[in-house]
Amino acid sequence: DVKVTQSSRYLVKRTGEKVFLECVQDMDHENMFWYRQDPGLGLRLIYFSYDVKMKEKGDIPEGYSVSREKKERFSLILESASTNQTSMYLCASRKTSGYYNEQFFGPGTRLTVL
Amino acid sequence: QKEVEQDPGPLSVPEGAIVSLNCTYSNSAFQYFMWYRQYSRKGPELLMYTYSSGNKEDGRFTAQVDKSSKYISLFIRDSQPSDSATYLCAMSVNAGNMLTFGGGTRLMVKP
């Protein structure tokens, strides 16, 4: 059974703190993604990674950075958290080969920045 | 204007009803169309996948794509309370491209 796990389900941080969100997949997928989900806005892509040590900006990268040192792990970093980064963060992974474009999602981390 | 539009709902229906969920889009280059289902406090999971125009059926679910109208639909027959979730449409130009998501429609099926 495919699995994408995220380090925390709920997280509360203070403005200005450095925040790390971790994502691990056990499917040997090359591609990994970080999205944020806000009511009415759907999923918006923050960053994605084609493979280890490779990263590309998505639609809303400002205020975020990422790290992918190992194939199975993709980290999202908020350098200095702000209240407008309060959101649900979803990690996903995908295999590059094959007909399907299916992305497999983790359960999400609900981050609140006070 | 968003690239993919979806009515946020909530859509409330009685058990057994036929449900129609819809998305409109503006990019005529989209060829791959997906419906994801997201239960409360869970990540989205792929429900249906369609390439180009036409219909695809899987059990109680039917996905329909009308590229001439830039309109996609998901029909749920004999809806069940377990179908209560948020349904997200997603689409891409090519199989390896990034997905563009709609905002999601929240569905509630009442027993």
Interface residues (C-beta under 8 A of the other chain):
Chain A: V4 R9 P39 G40 L41 G42 L43 R44 L45 F48 G58 L90 A92 T96 Y99 Y100 N101 E102 Q103 F105 G106 P107 G108
Chain B: V4 Q6 P8 Y32 M34 R41 K42 G43 P44 E45 L46 Y49 L88 A90 S92 A95 G96 N97 M98 L99 F101 G102 G103 G104
